[in-house]
Amino acid sequence: MKINHDTLGDEKPLKIRWVMVILAFLATVLNYVHRLSFNYLSADGELRELIPDDAFGYIGTAFFIAYMLSNAFSGLAIDKLGTRLGYALCMAFWTTAALVHAFAITPFQFGLVRFFLGLGEAGNWPAAIKLISEWFPPHERSTASGIFNSGSALGAIIAPPLVAFLGINYGWQSTFIILGITGYLWLAAFWFTYYTPERATKEARARIIPPMKLFKTRFLRMFTLSKFFMDPIWYFVTFWIGRYLADVHGWDMAKIGWYAVIPFLIADVGNLIGGYFTQFIIKKRVPIPKARKIAVGIAGALMCLPLLLAPFIVVSPMSALILFGVSGFGYTAYTANSLAFPADVVPKSATASVWGLACVGTGLGGALFQALSGVTVKTYSAVYSYTTAYDILFIGFGIAGLIGLLIMLFFMGPLKKNEELHRYVETDK
């Protein structure tokens, strides 16, 4: 069976494609460092006194409401503007919002700057997916997606010790300013490096498909619904792990900074193994649509089952960290494959739009589950204990993830080229 390579006038893809995916990887690292810095700085110390549990949940909701709204238009905007300009604008916007955290002093103000952070950060994934669809052939896309998305786990690995070090030594305001500057450095490097390969230019600039036409497809509707249930699991792990370790196990900022990296070290491996596993079985002649579903099924089970078992198997802080890690491994392995879904189904001119629209489900689910998490922790910790409150969250997120996985496996349909959409972009109607 001959593999069809997407090339730049040659028989093989250009080697510079790996430079391009590394740029997306670094942007994703910064995305998560900026996103998580507030969560760790407010887990203990001065900011913890300003941000109670319910306010922390509502601030997370503000971020995800913005994330949802941004996903509704950021993918379409990136498809229209192109990868270079679209990606650059997203980074500039969220980096500025991250830096302005330094000037907030009340829960409302933090909610406002987190809202603007969410508006900008949502564009990272549609832009990176468009980059990959332009530079990588189909059989490499899950691996390339795993590489760039591993930046989310690496960012989550870097954030705890980096934020703890900066926060303890320089204060939380200076921490936000220092981290914000790094985003502007990436922006300069990307702007003077990135270009769209010649052969992909025509496809990437082809006729734009209206969002409502995309939403009429079973693929996008079910993909969006599945992400409503599945993606909030990762945000539970990344947003709440610092507070969990402080509330249940009594850890301070310094200890959290050193040990909270463990789950994300485990999770980061999932990006690479999840992506490469699919590429491996495709080489063994498993059809691409079936290979994606097999990989997602295995990864989804690894994501959900540890959470369902958590109340019965977590007996120490280390066992909790490993459990978070296994669940995170499942999530990143699932994501490495789901990031390749749009390019498998829709034209290149719609890949960013489809991912952005599907992530409306992510934002809506994140907003709802973050608010519920904050209320749950505050209510049940007061009546029973923090351990009981978090056990309820473990089980709830495990059930939600299984619902999303079933939708993806059995209701989304086959992951194959949508002929109607491809015909649409090829016509002049």
Secondary structure by P-SEA (a helix, b strand, c coil): cbbbbbcccccccccaaaaaaaaaaaaaaaaaaaacaaaaaacccaaaaaccaaaaaaaaaaaaaaaaaaaacaaaaaaaacaaaaaaaaaaaaaaaaaaccccccaaaaaaaaaaaaacccaaaaaaaaaaaacccccaaaaaaaaaaaaaaaaaaacaaaaaaaaacccaaaaaaaaaaaaaaaaaaaaaccccccccccccccccccaaaaaacaaaaaaaaaaaccaaaaaaaaacaaaaaaacccccaaaaacccaaaaaaaaaaaaaaaaaaaaaaaacccaaaaaaaaaaaaaaaacccccccccccccaaaaaaaaaaaaaaaaaaaaaaaaccccccccccaaaaaaaaaaaaaaaaaaaaaaaaaaaaaaaaaccaaaaaaaaaaaaaaaaaaaaaaacccccccccaaaaaaaaaccc
